[in-house]
């Protein structure tokens, strides 16, 4: 069988997340599988590099699927473009070795969190950024972010719904930049827990608003208690930016 790797860009605003749900077909995975099954007449199942929750977007989600179809990659890509909803686009297809697995072979992931930092919100960015009216202090955000880089127990930064055995993760880097009133937080790590990036983003927002100090962030890590960290930032500002292999 052929093993085909796909890169996917999507607007997650109206979907229940990436992963297919048994009782709801409004997922990214469900929409793509439906089109592939129609095209190949095979019971296709795609494997994503990871989940994105309801309302979360992606610039570079990666998935793979196995098929017996003899259609060229160009024809498959064209078919997907024609039949997928306009808010889901497969930007690249490539044939990979049989053992390739989009989740298990990923070395790191980069998430992006977008904040529109201006007194008035931008109606054209409302679905894709979190609006913060008060001016955020970028220097304080950057100082606070340094405490989160490295290998830590992120129990304070994970939703209570998480069922992982270990909450230890390694954050490789956090970069924060501003362009035309939009603050972008890039978080790269070897793996992430449920709502982890959104809780980190909420914490950095609080640091920028002077509600949390660098010492507060240190305490959050040490406490291993979700109640001491900041609120979970809204899903609409989060993007799966890139998966590295």
RAGIJO-V57658 format. One record per residue. RES is the residue in one letter. SS is DSSP state (@ for helix, = for strand, . for the rest). PSI is psi in radians with two decimals (999 if undefined). OMEGA is omega in radians with two decimals (999 if undefined). Layout:
res ss psi omega
RES SS PSI OMEGA
RES SS PSI OMEGA
This chain:
res ss psi omega
X . 2.64 3.07
X = 2.53 3.07
X = 2.05 -3.03
X = 2.22 3.13
X = 2.35 3.14
X = 2.52 3.01
X = 2.31 -2.98
X = 2.36 3.04
X = 2.32 3.13
X = 2.67 3.00
X . 1.94 -3.04
X . 0.14 -3.00
X . -0.73 -3.03
X . 0.21 -3.09
X . 2.78 -3.12
X . 0.24 -3.11
X . -3.13 -3.13
X . -0.82 -2.97
X . 2.34 3.13
X . 2.41 3.09
X = 2.50 -3.09
X . -0.59 -3.04
X . 0.16 -3.09
X = 2.18 -3.12
X . 0.10 -3.14
X . 1.04 3.06
X . 2.77 3.14
X @ -0.84 -3.14
X @ -0.79 -3.11
X @ -0.74 -3.13
X @ -0.76 -3.12
X @ -0.78 3.13
X @ -0.68 -3.13
X @ -0.74 3.14
X @ -0.74 -3.13
X @ -0.67 3.13
X @ -0.68 3.10
X @ -0.68 -3.10
X @ -0.78 -3.02
X @ -0.33 -3.01
X . 0.64 3.10
X . 2.73 3.11
X . 1.21 -3.05
X . 2.40 2.99
X . 2.15 3.13
X . 2.59 3.13
X = 2.06 -3.13
X = 2.77 3.12
X . -0.36 3.12
X . 2.97 3.14
X . 2.61 2.80
X . 2.46 -3.03
X . 3.05 3.12
X . 2.23 3.09
X . -0.12 3.14
X . 2.52 -3.08
X = 3.08 3.08
X = 2.38 2.94
X = -0.55 -3.02
X = 0.89 2.99
X = 2.52 3.13
X = 2.44 3.09
X = 2.87 3.04
X = 2.74 3.11
X = 2.71 -3.14
X = 2.45 -3.05
X = 2.72 3.04
X . -0.01 -3.07
X . 2.57 3.11
X . 0.08 3.11
X . 2.52 3.12
X . 2.78 3.11
X @ -0.64 3.13
X @ -0.76 -3.13
X @ -0.66 3.10
X @ -0.79 -3.14
X @ -0.73 3.13
X @ -0.73 3.14
X @ -0.78 3.12
X @ -0.74 -3.13
X @ -0.65 -3.08
X @ -0.65 -2.98
X @ -0.24 3.07
X . 2.69 3.04
X . 2.73 -3.07
X . -0.36 -3.12
X . 0.17 3.02
X = 2.15 3.14
X = 2.24 3.00
X = 1.95 -3.01
X = -0.34 -3.13
X = 2.51 3.04
X = 2.46 3.02
X = 2.57 3.12
X = 2.29 -3.09
X = 2.95 -3.12
X . 2.73 -3.02
X . -0.57 -3.05
X . -0.13 -3.10
X . 2.34 3.12
X . 2.11 -3.00
X . -0.51 -3.14
X . -0.88 -3.04
X . -0.46 -3.12
X . -0.09 -3.14
X . 2.28 3.13
X . -0.61 3.08
X = 2.86 3.08
X = 2.59 3.07
X = 2.14 3.03
X = 2.59 3.11
X = 2.31 3.02
X = 2.23 -3.07
X = 2.30 3.13
X = 2.23 3.02
X = 1.91 -2.99
X = 1.54 -3.10
X . 2.68 -3.10
X . -0.76 3.10
X . 2.49 3.13
X . 2.80 3.07
X . 1.98 -3.09
X . -0.41 -3.13
X . -0.19 3.12
X . 0.07 -3.00
X . -0.61 -3.12
X . -0.15 -2.96
X . 0.05 3.08
X . 2.80 3.00
X = 2.21 -3.09
X = 2.17 3.02
X = 2.01 -3.05
X . -0.70 -3.13
X . 2.50 -3.13
X . 2.22 3.11
X . 2.45 3.10
X . 1.83 -3.08
X @ -0.66 -3.11
X @ -0.72 3.11
X @ -0.66 3.10
X @ -0.75 -3.13
X @ -0.71 3.11
X @ -0.75 3.14
X @ -0.66 -3.09
X @ -0.52 -3.12
X @ -0.54 -3.13
X . -0.39 -3.07
X . -0.22 -3.13
X . 2.42 -3.12
X = -3.01 -3.13
X = 2.13 -3.11
X = 2.84 2.92
X = 1.98 -3.04
X . 0.58 -3.13
X @ -0.64 3.13
X @ -0.23 -3.04
X @ 0.50 3.14
X . 2.46 3.11
X . 2.61 3.13
X . -0.25 3.13
X . -0.22 -3.10
X . 2.44 -3.13
X . 0.31 -3.13
X . 2.53 -3.14
X . -0.62 -3.14
X . 2.44 3.10
X . 0.27 3.09
X = 2.20 3.11
X = 2.80 -3.12
X = 1.95 3.05
X = 2.05 -3.11
X = -0.71 -3.10
X = 2.68 2.96
X = 2.08 3.13
X = 2.37 -3.13
X = 2.22 3.13
X = 2.77 -3.10
X = 2.41 3.10
X = 1.99 3.05
X . 0.92 3.10
X . 0.01 3.09
X = 2.12 3.08
X = 2.27 -3.13
X = 2.21 3.10
X = 2.02 3.12
X = 2.12 -3.13
X = 2.07 3.11
X = 2.33 3.12
X = 2.98 -3.12
X . -0.20 3.11
X . 2.75 -3.08
X . 2.61 3.11
X . 2.98 -3.10
X . 2.09 3.14
X . 0.19 -3.05
X @ -0.83 -3.09
X @ -0.63 3.13
X @ -0.59 3.10
X @ -0.69 3.04
X @ -0.78 -3.13
X @ -0.74 3.09
X @ -0.66 3.11
X @ -0.74 3.13
X @ -0.58 3.04
X @ -0.79 3.12
X @ -0.63 3.08
X @ -0.74 3.14
X @ -0.45 3.10
X . 0.05 -3.12
X . 0.42 3.06
X . -0.42 3.11
X . 2.48 3.11
X . 3.02 3.07
X @ -0.70 3.11
X @ -0.59 3.08
X @ -0.71 -3.14
X @ -0.70 3.07
X @ -0.77 -3.13
X @ -0.69 3.12
X @ -0.81 -3.14
X @ -0.76 -3.10
X @ -0.61 -3.04
X @ -0.55 -3.09
X . 0.88 -3.06
X . 2.02 -3.08
X @ -0.52 -3.05
X @ -0.26 -3.11
X @ -0.24 -3.14
X . 3.04 -3.08
X . 3.00 3.12
X . 2.74 3.09
X . 2.14 3.14
X . 2.64 -3.10
X . 2.57 -3.10
X @ -0.56 -3.01
X @ -0.32 3.13
X @ -0.05 -3.02
X = 2.41 3.12
X = 2.39 2.88
X = 1.87 -2.96
X = -0.79 -3.07
X = 2.55 3.01
X = 2.22 -3.09
X = 2.41 -3.12
X . 999 999
